[in-house]
């Protein structure tokens, strides 16, 4: 399932990426931030020194975020705790209680 992204729905901002890369990274505005106006989702990419490559990566991330947002979540079905599990839990509680009782100072 692919979602169509309209150019009018996004705002692309370029800024100077930080981190390692030396002169090449410090002199070019290669990092890209994309805002999707209808949903308010913001993605950014600053991995590459190439602004074009960062734009492609950011668009892919936006695509994934929109797909994730549109996915229907299955409703969770409540299940009953089994009798064996209840017994196990109560046995653990009894053991913990007895250990704590032994730690108390005698009166």
trRosetta pair geometry for C-beta under 8 A, 3 or more apart (Angstrom, degrees):
i j d omega theta_ij theta_ji phi_ij phi_ji
1 67 6.3 141 92 -135 98 105
1 70 7.7 -131 130 94 136 128
2 63 7.2 -18 -149 -164 80 118
2 67 7.7 -45 -118 -83 35 118
3 63 6.6 173 54 -147 93 71
3 66 4.7 -115 65 121 154 128
3 67 6.0 -160 -6 -71 115 71
3 70 6.6 145 -74 -1 136 151
5 9 6.6 -129 -170 67 67 122
5 10 6.4 29 171 -34 110 128
5 36 7.5 -86 -139 -114 108 112
5 59 7.0 -167 63 -156 159 94
5 62 6.5 69 -105 116 152 124
5 63 6.7 -96 -32 -85 129 80
5 66 7.2 -178 -80 -7 101 163
6 9 4.4 89 67 -2 93 107
6 10 7.5 170 87 -3 55 86
7 10 6.5 -72 -151 42 34 98
9 36 6.1 12 141 -156 99 73
9 37 5.4 -142 -169 40 59 98
9 38 5.6 -29 -152 -9 114 105
10 34 5.5 -11 -169 -171 121 100
10 35 6.6 151 -157 77 64 50
10 36 5.6 -31 -99 -100 82 57
10 37 6.9 -154 -89 -7 26 87
10 62 7.4 24 -110 -164 133 166
11 34 7.2 155 75 -155 48 51
11 35 4.5 -6 53 55 99 104
11 37 6.6 86 -16 -55 99 100
12 32 6.4 -24 -164 -163 94 102
12 33 7.5 147 -159 79 46 50
12 34 5.5 -15 -103 -103 69 80
12 55 6.9 21 -148 -128 134 107
13 32 7.2 144 78 -159 50 52
13 33 4.5 -16 63 62 102 100
13 34 7.7 -172 23 -77 71 34
13 35 7.4 41 -5 -8 108 101
14 29 4.3 88 139 138 105 114
14 30 7.4 -6 -164 -99 103 5
14 31 6.9 137 -161 77 58 52
14 32 5.7 -25 -102 -100 69 67
14 33 7.8 -172 -79 21 23 74
14 51 6.1 9 -131 -142 128 126
15 29 5.7 -70 -149 -154 9 97
15 31 5.1 -37 72 75 74 107
15 33 6.7 18 8 -4 113 112
16 25 7.8 105 -173 158 81 68
16 26 7.1 35 -169 -150 122 38
16 28 7.4 145 -118 93 77 35
16 29 5.3 -68 -67 -106 61 63
16 30 7.6 50 -132 24 42 66
16 31 6.6 32 123 20 11 110
17 21 7.2 44 95 23 113 157
17 25 5.7 -76 77 -168 101 103
17 30 5.4 -50 -1 70 118 90
17 31 3.6 136 -71 -47 88 111
17 46 3.8 155 -122 -163 120 115
17 54 7.9 -145 -59 -102 136 157
18 46 7.6 22 33 156 57 153
19 25 7.1 -78 74 157 71 158
19 46 7.4 124 22 128 127 121
20 25 7.4 103 120 19 33 159
21 24 5.7 -100 161 72 94 91
21 25 2.8 68 102 -21 133 138
21 26 7.2 166 91 -25 97 70
21 49 6.1 159 -154 -90 128 105
22 25 6.3 102 55 22 41 95
22 26 6.9 -84 141 -1 30 107
23 26 5.8 -67 -139 43 29 107
23 27 5.9 12 171 -12 69 117
24 27 6.7 -71 -146 38 18 100
24 28 6.7 -18 171 10 58 116
24 49 5.3 0 136 -151 121 140
25 28 6.9 -77 -138 46 24 88
25 30 6.7 -84 -134 31 64 131
25 49 5.9 -100 -81 -116 79 94
28 49 7.1 78 61 -178 136 81
28 51 7.0 -124 154 -43 115 108
29 51 6.9 40 100 -93 65 129
30 46 7.1 106 102 -143 85 70
30 48 7.0 -120 162 101 124 68
30 49 5.5 -58 -151 -171 172 40
30 50 6.4 129 -151 97 118 5
30 51 4.6 -125 -135 -68 59 74
30 54 5.9 124 159 -4 77 146
31 44 6.6 21 173 180 100 108
31 45 7.0 -173 -153 93 65 46
31 46 3.6 -6 -114 -102 104 102
31 51 7.9 -50 11 -113 15 76
31 54 6.2 -133 -132 -177 32 160
32 44 6.5 176 93 -150 50 66
32 45 5.5 0 57 55 94 87
32 46 7.5 178 23 -73 55 63
32 51 6.4 113 -55 -160 108 74
32 54 4.4 150 8 123 110 107
32 55 4.8 166 -100 -82 173 62
32 57 7.9 136 55 60 121 88
32 58 4.8 -119 101 -12 113 151
33 42 6.5 -1 -176 -173 99 99
33 43 7.5 170 -153 89 55 40
33 44 4.3 -21 -102 -99 73 103
33 58 7.3 -161 -121 -138 17 148
34 42 7.2 167 85 -151 47 52
34 43 5.4 -9 58 61 95 86
34 44 7.2 171 16 -85 65 49
34 55 7.8 103 -57 -144 120 67
34 58 4.7 136 -2 148 119 122
34 59 6.7 99 -36 -76 171 57
34 62 5.5 -64 98 -57 134 138
35 40 7.6 -26 -169 -150 92 35
35 41 7.5 160 -155 85 49 47
35 42 5.1 -15 -103 -103 74 84
36 39 5.0 6 107 46 117 98
36 40 7.0 -36 80 25 77 13
36 41 4.5 10 39 55 118 91
36 42 7.6 -149 17 -71 72 39
36 62 6.0 142 -51 -155 121 118
36 65 7.9 -172 5 90 144 125
36 66 7.1 174 -126 -73 172 111
37 40 7.5 22 -161 -70 23 46
39 66 7.0 177 1 -106 162 86
39 69 6.6 52 -151 150 148 172
41 62 6.5 134 111 -137 124 80
41 65 5.1 152 -169 128 148 140
41 66 7.0 -145 29 -68 162 74
41 69 7.3 -112 -64 -42 138 148
43 58 5.2 153 111 -160 105 79
43 61 4.2 168 -168 105 145 119
43 62 4.8 -141 20 -66 141 76
43 65 6.3 -160 -62 -10 124 144
44 58 6.1 -19 -141 -113 21 117
45 48 7.6 12 148 20 107 88
45 54 4.2 176 104 -163 106 77
45 55 7.4 -154 58 -57 127 17
45 57 4.0 136 -134 91 160 114
45 58 4.1 -130 1 -57 113 85
45 61 6.7 168 -58 0 107 137
46 54 6.2 34 -95 -133 30 134
47 53 8.0 -90 77 122 92 110
47 54 6.8 167 41 -103 69 86
47 57 6.5 -56 30 106 118 177
48 53 4.1 -25 73 91 164 129
48 54 5.3 -150 52 -56 97 82
48 57 7.3 150 3 -10 114 139
50 53 4.0 71 82 11 114 108
50 54 6.5 177 92 -10 60 84
51 54 5.6 -57 -147 40 33 112
51 55 6.3 38 153 -25 66 104
52 55 5.7 -52 -151 31 29 113
52 56 6.7 30 151 -18 62 103
53 56 5.7 -52 -152 34 35 112
53 57 6.4 34 151 -18 66 106
54 57 5.6 -53 -146 38 34 112
54 58 6.2 34 154 -20 66 107
55 58 5.8 -55 -146 37 30 111
55 59 6.4 31 154 -19 64 106
56 59 5.8 -55 -149 36 30 111
56 60 6.5 32 152 -19 64 104
57 60 5.7 -53 -152 34 32 113
57 61 6.5 32 151 -18 65 105
58 61 5.6 -53 -148 36 34 112
58 62 6.4 37 151 -21 65 103
59 62 5.5 -50 -147 35 33 113
59 63 6.4 40 151 -23 64 103
60 63 5.5 -51 -151 33 32 115
60 64 6.5 31 152 -17 65 104
61 64 5.7 -52 -149 37 33 111
61 65 6.3 34 152 -20 66 106
62 65 5.6 -54 -146 37 32 112
62 66 6.3 30 155 -18 66 106
63 66 6.0 -58 -149 37 27 108
63 67 6.4 27 153 -18 63 107
64 67 5.7 -55 -147 37 31 111
64 68 6.2 31 155 -20 65 107
65 68 5.7 -53 -147 36 30 112
65 69 6.3 32 153 -21 63 108
66 69 5.6 -54 -146 36 32 114
66 70 6.3 21 158 -13 65 109
67 70 6.1 -63 -146 40 29 103
67 71 6.6 45 153 -41 63 99
68 71 5.8 -42 -154 9 32 119
81 85 5.2 -117 -180 85 90 127
81 86 5.7 107 125 -59 115 90
82 85 4.6 95 60 5 83 104
82 86 7.1 -146 96 -6 45 85
83 86 5.7 -54 -151 34 34 113
83 87 6.4 34 152 -19 66 106
84 87 5.7 -55 -150 36 32 112
84 88 6.3 35 152 -22 65 105
85 88 5.6 -51 -147 34 32 114
85 89 6.4 34 153 -20 64 105
86 89 5.8 -57 -151 36 30 112
86 90 6.4 26 154 -16 66 107
87 90 5.8 -57 -147 39 30 108
87 91 6.2 33 154 -22 65 106
88 91 5.8 -54 -149 34 29 112
88 92 6.5 31 152 -19 63 104
89 92 5.8 -54 -153 34 31 112
89 93 6.5 31 150 -19 64 106
90 93 5.5 -52 -148 35 35 114
90 94 6.4 38 152 -21 66 102
91 94 5.7 -52 -150 33 32 112
91 95 6.5 33 152 -19 64 104
92 95 5.7 -55 -150 36 32 112
92 96 6.4 30 154 -17 66 106
93 96 5.8 -54 -147 38 31 111
93 97 6.2 35 153 -22 64 108
94 97 5.6 -56 -148 36 30 114
94 98 6.4 27 156 -18 65 105
95 98 5.9 -56 -148 35 30 107
95 99 6.5 31 153 -19 64 106
96 99 5.7 -55 -151 35 31 112
96 100 6.4 28 154 -16 65 107
97 100 5.9 -58 -149 38 30 108
97 101 6.3 34 151 -25 65 106
98 101 5.4 -50 -146 32 34 116
98 102 6.6 36 154 -21 64 101
99 102 5.9 -55 -155 32 31 110
99 103 6.9 33 148 -23 62 105
100 103 5.6 -53 -155 28 38 116
100 104 7.3 50 149 -34 64 93
101 104 6.0 -41 -163 10 38 115
